[in-house]
Amino acid sequence: MKMGKNPALLLVDIQYGLDDWEYYGGNRNNPDAEKNMGHILQKWRALGHPVFHVQHSSTNNHSPLHPSKPGFAIKADFQPIPGEPLFVKQVNSAFIGTDLEKVLRAQGITTLVVVGLTTNHCISTSVRMAGNLGFTTYLVADATATFDRMGIQGEKFDAETIHQTALASLHDEFATVLTTAQLMNDL
């Protein structure tokens, strides 16, 4: 697998509000997601590759991700450093209501590596759009996570099932899904 020249890391919604597991459905899978995201970010910065941050600004006053809530903040280990742009969105896609696509194209970036939260919402939507916009997109499976979900018939689907089916829906259609170890070996 070749990353191409000038691959960019897209960190999506790594915010304190997503630690409120009960609000989002209870159980969360992949407790090591942030650890893996952190390893990738450290390596990415060490290599001098471009890093882009996305922050969700919920329009729901009750959401832990509403800008009036402490959960809106990006987690300490993932704060942008000088030169790393931050895009604030109000919907699931990192590309809607932001100038992310314009900035990526202006920098000649054609390859994206995506990590963050949550697999079946903002990650899935952003990855689908990245693929549809023509970016070569990689999604790091163990550097994302999600929560249990209730089905339309009231049945409970566990977080790992939701995570795996979201990844399966994206792989080879919108992105190449890989692990942190595979990504690190490729860099």
C-alpha positions as CSV (number, residue, x, y, z in Angstrom):
1,M,0.0,0.0,0.0
2,K,1.3,3.4,-0.9
3,M,0.2,6.5,1.0
4,G,1.1,8.8,-1.9
5,K,3.0,12.0,-1.5
6,N,1.9,14.5,1.2
7,P,-0.8,12.4,2.9
8,A,-2.8,14.3,5.5
9,L,-4.1,13.1,8.9
10,L,-7.7,14.1,9.6
11,L,-8.6,14.0,13.3
12,V,-12.3,14.0,13.7
13,D,-14.2,15.0,16.9
14,I,-11.7,13.9,19.5
15,Q,-13.7,15.8,22.2
16,Y,-14.4,15.4,25.9
17,G,-18.1,15.3,25.3
18,L,-17.8,11.9,23.7
19,D,-16.7,10.5,27.1
20,D,-20.3,10.8,28.2
21,W,-21.1,7.2,27.2
22,E,-24.6,7.2,28.7
23,Y,-25.7,10.1,26.5
24,Y,-24.5,8.3,23.4
25,G,-25.9,4.8,24.2
26,G,-23.9,3.3,27.0
27,N,-21.2,0.9,26.2
28,R,-18.3,2.0,23.9
29,N,-16.0,-0.4,22.0
30,N,-12.3,0.0,21.5
31,P,-11.0,1.5,24.7
32,D,-7.6,1.9,23.1
33,A,-8.9,4.2,20.3
34,E,-7.4,7.4,21.8
35,K,-4.1,5.6,22.5
36,N,-3.9,4.6,18.9
37,M,-4.9,8.0,17.7
38,G,-2.2,9.5,19.8
39,H,0.5,7.2,18.4
40,I,-0.5,8.1,14.9
41,L,-0.6,11.8,15.7
42,Q,2.9,11.7,17.2
43,K,4.4,9.8,14.3
44,W,2.6,12.1,11.8
45,R,4.0,15.2,13.4
46,A,7.5,13.7,13.7
47,L,7.4,13.0,9.9
48,G,6.2,16.6,9.2
49,H,3.0,15.5,7.4
50,P,0.0,17.8,7.4
51,V,-2.5,17.5,10.2
52,F,-6.1,18.7,10.1
53,H,-8.5,18.9,13.1
54,V,-12.3,18.7,13.0
55,Q,-14.5,19.7,15.9
56,H,-18.2,19.0,16.2
57,S,-20.3,22.0,17.4
58,S,-23.7,20.6,18.1
59,T,-26.8,22.7,17.6
60,N,-28.6,20.7,20.3
61,N,-28.4,22.6,23.6
62,H,-28.5,19.3,25.5
63,S,-25.6,17.7,23.7
64,P,-22.3,17.3,25.5
65,L,-20.8,18.7,22.2
66,H,-22.7,22.0,22.3
67,P,-20.2,24.9,22.4
68,S,-21.6,26.0,25.7
69,K,-20.6,22.7,27.4
70,P,-17.2,21.7,28.6
71,G,-17.4,18.6,26.4
72,F,-17.1,20.8,23.3
73,A,-13.3,21.0,24.0
74,I,-10.9,18.9,22.0
75,K,-9.1,16.5,24.3
76,A,-5.7,17.8,25.7
77,D,-3.5,15.3,23.8
78,F,-5.1,16.2,20.5
79,Q,-5.1,20.0,20.6
80,P,-4.0,21.6,17.3
81,I,-0.5,23.1,17.4
82,P,0.6,26.1,15.3
83,G,0.1,25.3,11.6
84,E,-2.5,22.7,12.1
85,P,-5.9,24.0,10.9
86,L,-9.1,23.4,12.9
87,F,-12.5,23.1,11.1
88,V,-15.6,23.4,13.2
89,K,-18.7,21.6,11.8
90,Q,-22.3,21.4,12.8
91,V,-23.2,18.2,10.9
92,N,-21.7,14.7,10.6
93,S,-19.5,15.5,7.6
94,A,-16.2,17.3,8.0
95,F,-16.8,18.7,4.5
96,I,-20.2,20.4,4.9
97,G,-20.2,23.9,6.2
98,T,-16.4,24.1,6.3
99,D,-13.7,24.9,3.8
100,L,-11.8,21.7,4.4
101,E,-12.0,20.5,0.8
102,K,-10.8,23.9,-0.5
103,V,-7.9,23.9,1.9
104,L,-6.9,20.3,1.1
105,R,-7.0,21.0,-2.7
106,A,-5.1,24.2,-2.3
107,Q,-2.3,22.3,-0.6
108,G,-2.3,19.6,-3.3
109,I,-3.4,16.9,-0.8
110,T,-5.0,13.9,-2.4
111,T,-4.6,11.3,0.3
112,L,-6.4,11.3,3.7
113,V,-5.9,9.1,6.8
114,V,-8.9,9.4,9.1
115,V,-9.1,8.7,12.8
116,G,-11.6,9.9,15.5
117,L,-15.1,9.5,16.7
118,T,-17.6,7.9,16.1
119,T,-17.3,5.2,13.6
120,N,-20.9,5.0,12.4
121,H,-21.6,8.8,12.5
122,C,-19.0,11.5,11.8
123,I,-16.3,9.1,10.7
124,S,-18.5,7.2,8.3
125,T,-20.1,10.4,6.8
126,S,-16.7,12.2,6.4
127,V,-15.0,9.1,4.9
128,R,-17.9,8.6,2.5
129,M,-17.7,12.2,1.3
130,A,-13.9,12.1,1.1
131,G,-14.1,9.0,-1.2
132,N,-16.9,10.6,-3.3
133,L,-14.8,13.8,-3.6
134,G,-12.0,11.7,-5.1
135,F,-9.6,11.6,-2.2
136,T,-7.6,8.4,-1.6
137,T,-8.9,7.7,1.8
138,Y,-7.6,5.4,4.6
139,L,-9.6,4.7,7.8
140,V,-7.7,3.3,10.8
141,A,-10.1,0.8,12.3
142,D,-8.5,0.7,15.8
143,A,-8.2,4.5,16.0
144,T,-12.0,5.0,16.0
145,A,-14.8,3.7,18.2
146,T,-18.6,3.9,18.7
147,F,-21.4,3.2,21.1
148,D,-24.3,0.7,21.5
149,R,-27.3,1.6,19.4
150,M,-31.0,0.8,19.6
151,G,-32.5,-0.6,16.5
152,I,-35.8,0.5,15.0
153,Q,-37.6,-2.4,16.6
154,G,-36.1,-1.6,20.1
155,E,-33.4,-4.2,19.9
156,K,-30.0,-3.3,21.2
157,F,-26.9,-3.6,19.0
158,D,-23.6,-3.7,20.8
159,A,-20.9,-1.2,20.0
160,E,-18.5,-3.7,18.5
161,T,-21.1,-4.9,16.0
162,I,-22.0,-1.3,15.0
163,H,-18.2,-0.6,14.6
164,Q,-17.5,-3.6,12.5
165,T,-20.5,-3.2,10.2
166,A,-19.7,0.5,9.7
167,L,-16.1,-0.5,8.7
168,A,-17.3,-3.2,6.4
169,S,-19.6,-0.7,4.7
170,L,-16.8,1.7,4.1
171,H,-14.0,-0.8,3.1
172,D,-13.1,-1.0,-0.6
173,E,-16.0,1.3,-1.4
174,F,-15.1,4.6,0.1
175,A,-11.8,3.9,1.8
176,T,-9.2,1.3,2.6
177,V,-9.6,0.2,6.2
178,L,-6.4,-0.7,8.0
179,T,-5.0,-0.9,11.5
180,T,-2.6,1.4,13.4
181,A,0.2,-1.2,13.0
182,Q,-0.4,-1.5,9.3
183,L,-0.3,2.3,8.9
184,M,2.8,2.7,11.0
185,N,4.6,0.1,8.9
186,D,3.6,2.0,5.8
187,L,4.9,5.4,6.9
